Amino acid sequence: MKQKLSYQQNLLIGSLLFGLFFGAGNLIFPVQMGQEAGNHIFAATIGFLITGVGLPMLGIIASAISKSESLFDMARPISSRYASIFTCLLYLTIGPLFAIPRTATVAFEVGIHPFISDEYLKLGLIIFSFIFFAFTIYFSLKPGQILDWVGKYLTPIFLVLLSILLIATFVSSMGKVSEYPAQGNYAAQPLFTGLLDGYNTMDALASVAFAIIIISNIKKLGIKDSRLIAIETCKSGLVSIVAMAIIYGSLAYMGATSLGSVSRADNGGSILSMVSNHYFGVVGKVLLAAIVGVACVKTAIGLITSCSEMFSEMFPKSISYKKYAIIFTLFSFVIANFGLSNLIQLSIPVLMFLYPLVITLILLSLLTPFINKQSDVYKWTTGLTIIAAFFDLCKSLPQYMQENVVVTQIVNFAHLYLPGFDYGFGWILPALCGFFIGLIIWIIRKKNIHR
C-alpha cells in the first residue's frame, strides 16, 4: 500500500482543490472589498482569508479526519434521517437550484454582456449558456478524469490568464492604498467586516461537497489508509491555501488601488471590467471574459460532478451517475435562462439556514479524535443551532415575506436576545451551549456505564 503522494501528486490535488473552489464569485468579492476597505485593506484581507480560505479548508480536512466518505457520513451521528434530508437540501441548493445556474449567468454578465447590445441579451444568454453547459456536461460525464480536466488543464489556464491582469496591477499601479480612506464598516471595523465578507462567500458549503472528489482522487492515486488520506489532504490543501491567499490578496490590492484610475462601483464585476479595460482596452475585455469563463466552468464541473456522485450513491437503485449529471445540467440550463432571480431570492434564506449547520458539523468532525462522533454531542449542538439558524432564515427572506407580522416578530426577538445576530453570528452561542450540554450528558452516561 502506498504511504504518501509524491510532490507532483500533492501539487496536482492542490490544483484540483483550488480549481473547484475558485469560481467567478471568488474573483468579485475581494476586489469589491479592496475598493471599500481602502487604507484599511491589510486588516480586512486578514479577516477575509480567515473565513474565506480557512473555513473551506477545514471542511475538506474534517471529512478526512472523521473518515467520512461523504456529507451523509459526516451527518449520520445526528441521525440517518437528518443526514439524508440535510444532504439532499445542501446539494440541491449549492447545485441545480442555485450555484450551478449562477456560474453560467455570472460568466455571461461579466464576460459576454459588454460585447452585445441590450436587445440581444436574452438570445445571447440562451446561446452562451447552451455552449457553457455543453462544455460542462462533456467534462462531468467523465468524473474519473476530473483530476486531469481541472487540475492539469483548466486551473493552469485560469492562473496564467489571471496573472496577466494581476501583474499589470503591480507593475503599473493605478494608485496608492494610503490615498483612499475606508468606506462604511471598513472604517471602524476592518478586520471584523473582512471576516464577514469571507464568511459570506459560503465556500464552506461547497467544501463538504467537494471533499468527496478530493478524497476519492487521493484514493485513486494509491492512498487507502484513512489516517494517511487525512495527512495527504492537509498537504495538498496547503497548496490550495497558499494559491488562494496570494490571489485574494492581489485582487484586494487591485480594488484598493483602482480608485486612482477608475470610479467607484457597487460590485466587483464592474470594477474588474473597468480595470481590465484601463490596462488593455478591448483586449482587456476579452481577457476578462476568458478569465471568468474558465473560472465558472471549473466550478460548474465540480458542482455537477459532486452532486451527481452524491445522489447516485445515496439512491443506488434510482438512476445512474450519468443520468443525474444530465438532469442537473439541463435543469441548470433552464433556470439560468428563465428563473434565476426569483430562485436566488428563495435560495439565500436556505443558504443562511444551512451555513451554521455546515460549520458546526465541520467543527464536530474535526473533534472526532476526542469525541468519537458521540451522538449526544452532535444532536444537542445541531438541535440548538437549527433553532438559531431558523432566525437567520427569517431575516434573509424576500422583503414581501419579511413584512408578515409573525416573521417580523421572530426577527425582532432574535435582534433582542441573540448576541451577534445582527452580524450573522447569532448561532454561535446556541451552538456552544448545545455542545457543552451534549458533552456533559455524554460524560455522565460514561460514568454510569462504568459503575
N, C-alpha and C positions, 0 to 999 in steps of 0.2 A: 504494500500500500504506500502511495506517495505521501511524504511527510510535509512538504511545503512546495509552494509555487516558485517558479523562477522569477527573477526581477522583471523580465519582459512580460510574463503572465500577470503579475501583480499590476503592472502598468496598463495592460490590456483590460483587466477587470475594472481598474480605477477609471479608465477612459470610458468604459461602458456605463459605469455608475454616473459619472459626470454627464455623459450624453443623455441618459434617461432623465436626469433631474433638470438640466439646464434648457428650459424652453424660452419662448418669447417673453413670458411674464418675468422671468429672471433677468432679462435684459432691461426691461422697462422700469421695474421697481427701484433699483439702485440709482439709476440716472435721475429719476424724479426726486428721490431722497437727497441726492447730492446737490441739486439746484436749490431745494428748500433749506437744507442744512447750512449751506454757505460756509462761513468761517468756523462752524462747529462740526465740520464734516468728519473729523477723526473720531470723536466720541460717538457720533451717530453711526458710523460704519462699524465700530466695535460692537455696538448693540445689535446691529443688523446681522453681523456674522455669527453672534452667539445663537440667535434663534433661527436665522435663515440657512445656516450651514450646520450648526451644532445639533439642532433637533432632528433634521432628516438623517444625519449620520447616526445618531443614537437609535433611530428606528431600524436601520439596517443591522447595526451591531446587536440590538435587542433580539432580533429574530435569530441571529446566530447563537448568542449566549443561551437563550431559552430553548435551543434545539428545536425551534418551531419550523415546520415545513411550509407553513402558510399563515395568513392572518387568522384563519379559522382555528388553527392550532394554538396561536397566541391567546385567543379569547376563550378557548374551551374551559379553562379553570373556573370561569364565571358560571357557565352552563352551556351545553351543546346548542340549545335553542337560541340563547342570546348570541352565541358565536355565529350561528347561521344567519340570523336577522341582521346583525351588525356587519358581517362580511358582505352580504348582498347589498345592503344600503350604502356602505362605503364605496364598493367597487362600481356600483351604478352611478353614484354621484360624481366620483372622480373619473368616470369613464364616459359612456354614451350619453348620459343625461346632462353633462356639463363640460368637463375638461376636454374631452376629445373634440366635440364640435368647436369649442373655443380655439383650439390650435389652428384650425382652418381659417376662422374669421379673423383672428389676430394677424396671421400671416398675410391675409388679403388686405386688411385695413392699413397695416404699416408698410407692407412691401409693394402691393399692386395698386391700391386706391390712388396714389399720387399720379399714376400714369393714365388713368381713364376718367372721362367726364361723368358727372352725376347721373345722366340719363341712361348710361350703360352699366351702372353699378350692380343692379340685380342680375343681369345676364352675365356680367363679369364674375360675380361671386359664384354663380352656378357652374360656369366653365372651370374656374380656378379650383373650386372645392372638389369637383369631379376628378380633375387631374391629381390634386393633392391626395385624395383618399384612394385613388388608383395606385399611386406610389406606396401609400401606407399599407394597403392590404397586400400588395405584392410582397413586401418585406415581412409583414406579420404572419403570412401563411407559411413561413419557414422559420419558426421560433428557434430551431436548433442553430440557425445561422445568425441570430441577433448579435452575438459577440463580434462577428465579422462586420455585419452591416453597420452597427452603431459604434462599436469600439474601434474597429480598424479604419473605417472609411468616413462615415458622417461626422463623427466628433472631430477628427483631424481637419476635415474640410471646414467645419464651423470655426475652429480655433484659428486657422490661417486667415479666413475672411475677417473675423472679428479683430484679429491682431493688426490688420492693416489700418482699421479705424482707430484702435486704441493707441498704436504707435504714433499716428499723426497727432493725437491729443497731447501726448507728452513732448514730442519733438517741436511742435509749433503750438504751444499752449494758447488758448483763447483768452486767458486772463489769470489773475492770481486769486487763490482761495480766500486770502485775508481781506480782499476788497469787497466782498459781498456778505452782508450781515444775514444771520439765520432768520428764517421766517416761522411764524406760528409757534407751535410747541417746541420746535427745534431751538428756539432762542433760550428757553428756560430749562428744558429737559431733553437735551440732545441724545444722551445715552438711552433713556427710557423710551423715547419716541422711536429711536432706531431699533430697539428691542421689539416694539410693537410692529414696525414695518416688516421686520424679518419674520415675525410670528404670523403676520397676515399673508405671507406668501403661501402658507398652508402646505409647504412641501413635506411636512411630517406625515400628512395623509398619504401622499404618494410613496413615501419611504417604505411603509409597511406593505404596499402593493408591489413595489419594485424589488423588495427583499427576496421574494420567491425566484426572480430572474437571476439575481446575483448569486444566491446560494446554489441554485441548480447549475449555473455555469462553472462555479468553483468545483462542484462535484464532477462535472464532465471533464475537468482538467486533471482529475485523479485524486482529489482530496475527499475522503469518505468519513473520517472521524469527526464528530460534531465539535470537539474542542479545537481541532486543527482548522475546521471551517471557520470558527469564530475568529481565530488568530489571523487567518488569511483575509477574512472580511475586513478586519481592522486595518491590516497593512494596505490592502487595495483602497480602502476608504480614505486613507491618508493622502493618496494621490488625488482623489476627487476633492477632498477638503482644501488642499493647497491650491489646486486649479480654480476652484470656486471662489476662494478668498481673494486671490490675485485679481480675478476678473471683476468680482463685486467691487473691490477697492478701486480698480481702474475706472469702472463705469461711474462710481460715485464721484471720483475726481473729475471725470468728464462733465458730469452735471454741475458740479460746484464751480468749475471754471467757465462754463458755457455762456454765462451772462456777459462775458466780455465781448461776445460776437453775435449772440442770438438773444431773442426775447424770452421772457418767462412763458411757460406753457403749463397747462393743467394736467398733462400726462406725459410719461416718459417716452412714449412712442413719437409724439410730436417733437420732443427735444432731440431724440436720435435722428429724426428726419432732417431737422434744421442743421444739426451738427455735421451729418454726412454731406449735406448739400453745401455747407460752408467750406469744407475741406476739398471736396471732389466734384462739386456741381452735379450735373446729370449722372455722371458715372457714380457719384456717391449714392444716389437714389437706387441705382441698380445694385450696388454693393450692399446696401441695407436690405433690399428685397431678398438678396441671396442669403444674407446672414439670418434674417428672420425666418425665411422659408426652411432652411436646413434645421434651425433650432426647433421649429414647430414639428417638422416631420419626425425628428428623433424622438420627441416626447410622445407624439401620437403613436408611433410604432411601439414604444414601451408600454403605453397605457392599454392599447388594444391587445397586445401580447399577454400582459399580466391579467387583464380582465378575463380574457378567453381561457387562459390556463386555469384560473381560479374557478370559474363556473364549470368547466369540463371536469375538474377534479371533485368539486362539491357535489355535482349531479352527474355521475359517470353513466347513468342509464338514460340520460336525456338525449343530447346531441353531441357531436364531436367538437373538438377544439376549432377545426377549420370552419364549421358552420357557425359557431359562436362568433368567430372573428369576422365573418362575412356579415352576419346580422348586426353586430355592433358598429361595423363600418358603414353599412347602409343607413342605419338609424342615425348615426352621427352626421352623415351627409345631409339627410332630410332636415335635422334640427339646425344645422349650420345655416341652411338657406331659408327656413320658414319660421322657426320659433325660438331662436336663441335668447333674445332679450327677455321674453317672458319667463323662460326656464331659468335664466340667471337670477331673476328676482326670487324665484321659488327655491333655487338651489342654495343660495347663500345662507338662508336660515338653517338648512340641513347641514351645510358645512360647519357652521358655527356650533351646531349641536354635536356634531361628530368629533370636532377637533379636540376638545378637552378629553373625550373618551379615548381617543387615539394616544394622546400624550400620556395619560395615566397608565394606559396599557403598556406603552413603551417603557415607562419608568418601572412598573411592576415586573416586566420581563427582564429588565436589567438586573433586578434584585433576585432573580431566580436562584443563584448560588446560596442566598441567605434565607429566603422564604419558601423556596422549593415549590413554586406555583400553588401555594396554600389557598384553598378555596375561600375561606372566611375573609382573608385579607383582600383578595380580588373582588369578592362580592360587595363588601362594605365600601371599599374605595370607589368602585364603579357605581354602586347604588346612589351614594350621595353626590357623585359627580354628575350623574344623569339629571338629578333634580336641579343642580346649579346650571347645567348646560341647557336645560329647558328655558331658563330665564334668558340666556343668550339667544336662543332660537326666537323667542318672542320679541326681543329688542331689534333683531335684524329682519323681521317680517316686512313685506312691502308696506308703504305708507298707508294705503287704504285699509289694511288689516290692523295696523297699529292704532287706528282711530277707534277700534272696537273698545267698549268700556272695560270688558274683562281683561283684554290684553294690556290696556293702559294701566290698570290697577296692578297687574302682575309685574310689569316693568318698574312702576313706581316703588313697589315693595322691594324689589331687588336693589334699586338705587339706594334705598334707605338702609337695608340690613345686610347686604352682601359686600364686604370690603373688596375693592378692586374691580367691581362690576362695570363701572364707568369706563375702565380701560381695557375691558375684555378678559380680565383675570379673576372674575368673581367665582370661578370654580375651584381655585387653589385651596382656600380654607376648608370648604366642604370635603374636598378630596383628601386633604391631610387628616381631617377628623375621621373620615371613613377608614383610612389606612391604619391609624392608631387604634381605633375601635376593633377592627379586624385582627390586628396584631395581638391585642390584649386577650380577645376571645380565643385565639389560636394557642397562646401561651397557657391560658387557664385549662384548656382542653388537654394539652400535652401533660400538664401536671396531674390532672385527674386520671389520665390513662396510666401514668407511671405508678400512681397509688394503687 
